[in-house]
């Protein structure tokens, strides 16, 4: 078996799965006064660092947002929906061969998030070979983002966070840039897929979760 898989010119082994902390502060009396501090990949923030920041900027500034975000976004895109079933079966087989429990959970991935799943599987298999145990409890879409529930080390937990953050701007049908849409339930879709969803909901659903060959439709 190859050390990693590559589909449609996407190599999951080359993806950067590191996370970084950033936080934004602003002055309530001046909407243009905004400052974002971003740490390097893998660096962790601490209270002393934040205290120093407040000392420098002064007391008129307020905390806006604090984020644990991917250091880099994955390239947008996804395999053709017709390849989804074969890719998911391959990912599940790799996890089982590596001894990662809960491998069948990957079958829940929609087409547009397959690249995220490829990176997830690549790392879990690599770490399993280093005798670092991990178990997948569940994988599902929730409120338009990908939730990966795992048991394992801190870096396994960070990988779960990475998967969610990569999904929030990625169309579930095409893997292209997308946004959260309220369609009765929340889905992340590109502009084109959202327009199509309003005309033909089932067409978008078939792109996200195409039925397996021979399955009843």
N, C-alpha and C positions, 0 to 999 in steps of 0.2 A: 504494500500500500504506500502511496506517495506520502511525503511528510506533510503536504498541504494540498488543497485543491484549488483549481482556478477555473472559473466559468466566465465566459464572455469577456476575456481580457482583464478580469478583476482578480487580483491575487490577495487573498485575506492575510497571508503571512506578512505582507508589506504594510498593512494598515497600522496606524498609530492608535493604540487603545488607551493611551495615558489620559489622565484627567488633570485639571488644574482648577484652582480656586480663583474667583474674581468677585469683587464687590464694588458696587456703585454708591457714591454718596452725592448729595445735592444740597443746594441752599433753597429752602422753601420760598424765599423772597425774590429769587432770581432764577427763572426757568432755564436760562442758558448756563448757569453755573452748575456743572456736573463733572465729576471725576470718577474714572474707573481704574481700579488697581487690579492688575492681573499677575498672578504668581506663575512661576515656571512649572512645567509638567512634573507632577509628583511632589511638589513642594506643598507643605501644609501651613495653613494660617494658625496663628495663636493669639491669645488675648494681648500679649505684650506688643505684638506687631500692630494690632488694631489700636491699642492705646497710643502708640507713637504716631499713628496716622492722625488721630483726633488732636494730638498735641500740635502737630504741624499745621493743620487746616483751621483749627479754632472751633469754638463752640457753636457757630451759626450753621454748621453743616449737619445734615441728617442722613442716616443710613437709608439707602434706597433698596437695593437687592443684593443678595449674596448667592452666588451660584457655584456649584461643582459641575464643571462642564468639560466636554472633550477638548483636548489640546488642538485637534484638527477634525474637521468634518470629513466623513467618508465622501468619495466622489459620488455624485448623484447618478442614479440609474439602477436598472435591475434586469435580470434575465427575462426572456420572453415567458409569458404565463404558461405556455405549453411545457416548459422545462421545470416548472415548480415541483411537481411530484417527484421526478427523478432526483432533483437536487436535495429535497428534504429526506428522501430515502437514503441518499448517500451520507448526508450529515448524521442521520440517526445511526447508520451503520458504523461510522467513524467513532462516534461517542461510545457505542456499545463495545467496540474493539478496544477502546482506551480504558474501559472500566468505569466510565462516568454513568452513574445511576440516573434514571429519569430521562433517558435519551429520546423517548418517543414524544416528549413535550415539544420538540422542534417542529413537529407537524403542524403546529398552530400558526406558524409564521406566514403572513401574507406575502404575495409576490414582491411588493415594493420594499419589504424589509429583509429580503433574502441575504443581501450583502452583510447586513448587521449579524444575521445568524451565522454566516460563514466565518466571520471574525470570532464570534462567540465560540464556535466549535473548534476553530483552529487553536485558540488559546487554552481552552479547557483540555483538549487532547495533549497539547504541548506540556501543560503543567502536570497532567496525570502521568506523563512519561518521566517527570521529575519527582514522582511519588508524592505529589500534592493532591490529596483527595478532594473531590468536589461532587456535589449532587444537585441536580436540577429538580426543584420541587414542582415548578409550573412555569409556563410561558403563555402569556395571553395579551390581547389588546385591551387596554382600559383607558377610557376617556381620551382616545385618539393617540395613545402612546404605547410603546412596547414595554411590558413588565416581565422581567426575568427574575424569578424567585429561586435563589440558590442557597446551598449550605457550603461553606468553605472558608478560606482565609480572607484577609482584608482585600487582597488584590482580586479575588473572585467577587467580592461584594462591589468593589469599584468597577469591575467589568459589567456587572448588572446595571449599575448606574449609567455607565457609558452607553449601553444598549438603549436605555430609555431616552437619554439625551440625544442620541443620534436619530431616534425615530420621530421626535416632535416636529421636525422640519422636513420630513420625508414622506412623500405620497405613498400610501399603502398599496396602490395599484401599479404605479410605474416607477417608484423610487426617485422620481424627480422632486424638485423643491416643492414643498407643500405647506399648508397651513391647517390649523384646527378648524373644522366646519361642524356646525350644528345641523345635522340632517334628521333629527329625531333622536339620534344618539350621536356622540361625537366621533368623527372620523378625520384623519389627516389626509387631505387630498390636494393635488395640484389644481390650478385654475381650470385646466381643460377637463380633468376628471370630475371636478365639482359641477361644472356645466353639464357634462354628460349624465351625472348622477341625477340631476334635476329632470332630465328628459327620459332616462332609461336606467333606473336604479339597478336592475339585474345585470346590465352590461358591465357596470363597474364592479359589482360583486363577483362576477365571473372572472374579471381580471385579478382581483385580490385573491380569490379562493377558487380557482378553476377546478371543476370536478375532474376526478381521476378518470382515465380512459376506461370505458365500460361501466362507469357508475351511473345510476339512475339520476336524471336531471328533472 
